[in-house]
Amino acid sequence: MKKKYTKIMKKILIWTVGVLVSFILLIYAFNIDYLLKGVRTIYLTGNNTAFISDYEYFENREIKNSVPQPWLLHKKYNSVTQSENLKKLNEERETKSFLVIKNDSIVFEKYFDDHQPSSLSNSFSVAKSIVTSMMFKAIMEGKIKGLDQPLSDYFEEYKEGLASELTVGDLASMSSGMKWKEKYYSVINITSESYFSDDLRSVILGQEIIDKPGQSFRYSSGDTQLLAMVIEKATGTTLTNYLSEKFWKPMGAENSALWQIDSEKSGMEKAYCCIASTARDFARFGKLYINKGKWNDEIILDPSYIDLSISPVFEDSPYYGYGWWLYNYEGKKVFTMNGHRGQFVISFPDENIIIVRQGNFNNKGGDDGSSDLFQYIAEGYKIATSIE
């Protein structure tokens, strides 16, 4: 009986090893070896998609700060109690940070679980807004000629066919016509491949332009990544260094941040996502745009670039400018930086209010105001306007 049991277990072990080896061979045969990295960093950590602390599992570059300029605390700092709705929302969605700033002073902030004001959290697509800011800075410095500059000036791959019509502005407005399907909960797709690839530049340059560029908005992380590759070439430095020198340091970030890269060998930042920073430091981009590109006495971005960023590019997509999302709340203009799982930097330019939310989950809802984003907008605005 014991021998029979041993034989059965041996067969099961051989079969299991065989299946595993076959699976690995198939992965390499079909050039999808990025799956192994995806399984290791996502599924084996108990997740089914990228998560806010996943930067710990990837290689990163440091976005260095310099002399911190801490936010002022309002004289009534944290005197407002969370509403029952906000409390429930934060608990159910596993919020980690909720921050409200009015007139450059923090009026309310709350951290959950092990998060603190200095805790880093992956921003996901919040980074897209930052990359467009970097593009406008490069234009301002004359390193990029302008929004109409063709991509073929930077990459040979875009010299023929529809690709020859592609411009820097098309990438910033997400109208490239690139063959790209945005997915976050499926392993075998271009979004996952770009997230786990060790050579992100090759992945992006391998994507075809299948529609005429500059015609309409279609959300695509590939557009932002290709735009970042232009910035990298135009400035002659890493994205991390450019962000640090042109924004992080002059804006007085309190903490250094991290930007994920594809691999040490390639060294390309995942530009469409993956800047890990604090709620307080992400809020600085809201302030910069509310102040029309000015920080203290320094013009970091020309006001005209701010206006372009927060104005619709296409009539049929009035909710998106150059890298920024555009909304209206009770007749008030709102522009936001949005990221996967509900990372939000929300700005009311006329009221000088900034709201930041970081966390694990997000209900996108519909256009009826039921989405988490609009609930955070409403709750943050209520807190800010309740304080004199």
Buried (B, 14 or more C-beta within 10 A) or exposed (E): EEEEEEEEEEEEEEEEEEEEEEEEEEBEEEEBBBBBBBBEBBEEEEEEBBBBBBBEBBBBBEBBBBEEBEBEEBEEBBEBEBEEEBBEBBEEBBBBBBBBBBEBBBBBBBBBEEBEBEBBBBBBBBBBBBBBBBBBBBBBEEBBEEBEBBBBBBBEBBEEEBBEBBBBBBBBBBBBBBBBEBEBEEBEBBBBBBBBBBBBBEBBBEBEBEBEBBEBBBEBBBBBBBBBBBBBEBBEEBBBBBBBBBBBBBBBBBBBBBBBBBBEEBBBBBBBBBBBBBBBBBBBBBBBBBBBBBBEEEEBBBEEBBEBBBEBBBEEBBBBBBBBBBBEBEEBBBBBBBBBBBBBBBBBBEBBBBBBBBBBEBBEEEEEEEBBBBBBBBBBBBBBEEBE
